[in-house]
Amino acid sequence: MALKGINAYKKGNLKQDIATADPHRLTLMLMQGALDRMAYAKGCMERKDFAGKSEHLSRVSAILLNLRDTLDLDIGGEVAQNLYALYEFMVQRLLDANMQNSLQIMDEVINLLLPIKTAWASIPEDAKQEAYEIQRQKRQSV
């Protein structure tokens, strides 16, 4: 019973965090959510909980596809195109991991996403503000 209360509290905090987060923070939250779900999926693999594994990997795939689809290929240029291809590759590798029940493939995907999250987290505040301004101007011109 106590876990239900804790989980409800966490969900309430998550909803509040999402409601107040800027786009940069939301992206970090998605990346962390993907990493967390991959860790849960690995645990499910080890316990032979195939339904749990599939559920977590499905959520990770959805997160990665969302990250892929939010890339602005016009403004982001080669970097955005490379990230697009990398997200696609990670989704494919998750399918492979699910079918082969492979912890090694899971580690491969984690090791691909972790440096992206780390780099994203280290973006300076002035660069974030500049990006927000470009997006604002782009929306106004449409």
C-alpha positions in Angstrom: 0.0 0.0 0.0 2.8 2.4 0.8 4.3 1.9 -2.7 1.1 3.1 -4.3 1.3 6.3 -2.3 4.9 6.8 -3.3 4.2 6.1 -7.0 1.2 8.5 -6.9 3.5 11.2 -5.4 6.1 10.6 -8.0 3.6 10.9 -10.8 2.3 14.1 -9.4 5.8 15.5 -9.2 6.5 14.4 -12.8 3.4 16.1 -14.1 4.3 19.3 -12.3 7.9 19.1 -13.7 6.6 18.6 -17.2 4.2 21.5 -16.9 6.9 23.9 -15.8 9.8 22.6 -17.9 11.3 24.4 -20.9 11.9 22.4 -24.2 15.5 21.8 -23.2 14.5 20.3 -19.8 11.7 18.2 -21.5 14.3 16.7 -23.8 16.5 15.8 -20.9 13.6 14.2 -19.1 12.8 12.2 -22.2 16.4 11.0 -22.5 16.5 10.1 -18.8 13.2 8.3 -19.2 14.5 6.3 -22.1 17.7 5.3 -20.1 15.5 4.4 -17.1 13.2 2.2 -19.2 16.2 0.5 -20.8 17.5 -0.4 -17.3 14.1 -1.7 -16.4 14.0 -3.8 -19.6 17.4 -5.2 -18.8 16.1 -6.3 -15.4 13.1 -7.9 -17.1 15.4 -9.8 -19.5 17.4 -11.1 -16.6 14.2 -12.3 -14.8 12.7 -13.6 -18.1 9.8 -11.2 -17.7 9.1 -11.0 -21.4 5.9 -9.0 -21.2 7.6 -6.4 -19.0 10.6 -6.3 -21.3 8.4 -5.7 -24.3 6.5 -2.9 -22.5 9.6 -1.1 -21.5 11.3 -1.4 -24.9 8.1 -0.2 -26.6 8.2 2.9 -24.4 11.8 3.5 -25.1 11.2 3.2 -28.8 8.3 5.7 -28.5 10.6 8.2 -26.7 13.4 7.8 -29.3 10.9 8.3 -32.1 9.6 11.4 -30.4 13.2 12.7 -30.0 13.8 12.0 -33.7 10.6 13.7 -34.8 11.3 16.9 -32.8 14.6 17.5 -34.7 14.6 20.6 -36.9 16.5 19.3 -39.9 16.5 22.7 -41.6 18.1 24.6 -38.7 20.1 21.7 -37.2 21.8 20.8 -40.5 24.2 17.9 -40.5 24.1 17.5 -36.7 20.3 17.1 -36.7 20.5 14.7 -39.7 23.1 12.6 -37.9 21.0 12.5 -34.7 18.0 11.5 -36.8 19.9 8.6 -38.3 21.3 7.6 -34.9 17.8 7.6 -33.3 16.6 5.4 -36.2 19.5 3.1 -35.6 18.8 2.9 -31.8 15.2 2.0 -32.5 16.2 -0.8 -34.8 18.7 -2.1 -32.3 16.0 -2.1 -29.6 14.0 -4.3 -31.9 17.0 -6.6 -32.3 17.5 -6.6 -28.5 13.9 -7.5 -27.9 13.9 -10.3 -30.5 17.3 -11.7 -29.4 16.8 -11.0 -25.7 20.3 -9.5 -25.8 21.7 -7.5 -22.8 24.7 -6.7 -25.0 22.6 -4.9 -27.6 20.8 -3.1 -24.7 24.2 -1.9 -23.5 25.1 -0.8 -27.0 22.0 1.5 -27.2 22.5 2.8 -23.7 26.1 3.6 -24.6 24.9 5.5 -27.7 22.2 7.6 -25.8 24.2 8.4 -22.7 26.8 10.7 -24.4 24.0 12.5 -26.2 22.2 13.1 -22.9 25.4 14.3 -21.3 26.2 16.7 -24.1 22.6 18.0 -24.1 22.8 18.6 -20.3 26.0 20.6 -20.7 24.6 23.1 -23.2 25.3 26.6 -21.8 22.3 28.8 -20.8 23.2 31.5 -23.4 23.1 28.9 -26.2 19.7 27.7 -25.0 18.4 31.2 -25.0 19.7 31.8 -28.5 18.0 28.7 -29.7 14.7 29.7 -28.1 15.0 33.1 -29.9 15.6 31.4 -33.3 12.5 29.2 -32.7 10.4 32.2 -31.7 11.4 34.2 -34.8 10.7 31.1 -37.0 7.2 30.8 -35.5 6.5 34.5 -36.1 7.5 34.4 -39.7 5.2 31.5 -40.5 
